[in-house]
């Protein structure tokens, strides 16, 4: 059996990735990316770097704990960077990486789609609920 380099092993794994398999890393990444806080943080940062307080105000309903967890997870995944500027008080800025920028295009499109089509979704829900009530 020939020995493979780390690069060769990663390339082989990439070819074998299947997001439909629960244990697959791509499935786990999709799970992370489908989180609403991730989508909103990435969409907010697509406009440019922001401080924690700015993000907290921009994203209605996010708790400090969830925002912190989301920012840490995205930093770990290479989606954003956290820059600390020594000052009084300390300034911390969050900014999308190039990887995060490519993701922002997709997530911002989904956010825009939701904003554009929410009325149609409401109408469909009302039709569905009315039809279900008639069946009872």
C-alpha positions in Angstrom: 0.0 0.0 0.0 1.5 3.3 -1.1 1.9 6.0 1.5 -0.1 9.2 0.9 0.9 12.7 1.8 -1.4 14.9 3.9 -2.3 16.8 0.8 -3.2 13.6 -1.1 -5.3 12.4 1.9 -7.2 15.7 2.0 -7.8 15.6 -1.7 -9.1 12.0 -1.5 -11.4 12.9 1.4 -12.7 16.0 -0.6 -13.7 13.7 -3.5 -15.4 11.3 -1.0 -17.3 14.0 0.9 -21.1 13.4 0.9 -23.2 16.0 2.7 -26.1 13.6 2.9 -24.1 11.4 5.3 -24.5 12.7 8.9 -20.9 12.0 9.9 -19.5 13.8 6.9 -17.7 17.1 7.7 -19.7 18.8 4.9 -22.9 17.8 6.6 -21.6 19.3 9.9 -20.6 22.5 8.1 -24.1 22.8 6.5 -25.6 22.4 9.9 -23.5 25.3 11.1 -24.3 27.5 8.1 -28.0 26.9 8.3 -28.2 28.5 11.8 -30.1 31.8 11.6 -27.6 33.7 13.7 -24.8 32.6 11.4 -26.8 33.8 8.4 -27.6 37.2 10.0 -24.0 37.8 11.3 -22.5 37.0 7.9 -25.1 39.2 6.1 -24.4 42.0 8.5 -20.7 41.8 8.1 -21.0 41.7 4.3 -21.4 45.5 4.5 -18.0 45.8 6.2 -16.2 45.4 9.5 -18.3 45.9 12.6 -17.8 46.0 16.4 -19.6 43.6 18.8 -22.0 46.3 20.0 -22.9 47.3 16.4 -23.6 43.6 15.5 -25.7 43.2 18.7 -27.8 46.3 17.8 -28.1 45.3 14.1 -29.3 41.7 14.8 -32.5 42.0 16.8 -33.1 39.2 19.3 -29.7 37.7 19.5 -28.5 37.2 23.1 -25.0 38.2 24.1 -24.2 34.5 24.7 -25.5 33.4 21.2 -23.7 36.3 19.5 -20.4 35.4 21.2 -20.7 31.7 20.4 -21.6 32.4 16.8 -18.7 34.8 16.3 -16.2 32.3 17.9 -17.5 29.5 15.7 -17.2 31.6 12.5 -13.7 32.7 13.5 -12.7 29.1 14.1 -14.1 28.1 10.7 -12.1 30.9 8.9 -15.3 32.8 7.9 -14.4 36.0 9.9 -11.4 37.6 11.7 -11.4 39.2 15.0 -9.0 42.2 15.4 -8.3 43.6 18.8 -7.0 47.1 18.9 -5.4 48.1 22.2 -7.0 51.2 23.5 -9.2 52.2 26.5 -11.6 50.6 26.2 -10.2 47.8 24.0 -11.6 47.9 20.5 -12.6 44.6 18.8 -13.7 44.5 15.2 -15.1 41.6 13.2 -14.6 41.3 9.5 -15.3 38.7 6.9 -12.4 36.8 5.3 -12.3 36.1 1.6 -13.9 32.7 2.4 -16.6 34.5 4.4 -17.1 37.0 1.6 -17.9 34.2 -0.8 -20.4 32.7 1.7 -21.9 36.2 2.3 -23.0 36.3 -1.4 -25.1 33.2 -0.9 -26.5 34.0 2.6 -27.3 37.6 1.6 -29.2 36.3 -1.4 -31.2 34.0 0.8 -31.9 36.9 3.2 -33.0 39.1 0.3 -35.2 36.3 -1.1 -36.9 35.9 2.3 -37.5 39.7 2.5 -38.9 39.8 -1.0 -41.2 36.7 -0.8 -42.4 36.8 2.8 -45.9 38.0 1.8 -46.2 35.1 -0.7 -45.2 32.7 2.1 -47.8 34.2 4.5 -50.5 33.8 1.8 -49.5 30.2 1.2 -49.6 29.5 5.0 -53.0 31.0 5.3 -54.3 28.9 2.3 -52.8 25.7 3.8 -54.2 26.4 7.3 -57.6 27.2 5.9 -57.6 24.0 3.9 -56.5 22.0 7.0 -59.3 23.5 9.0 -61.8 22.5 6.3 -60.6 19.0 6.5 -61.3 18.7 10.2 
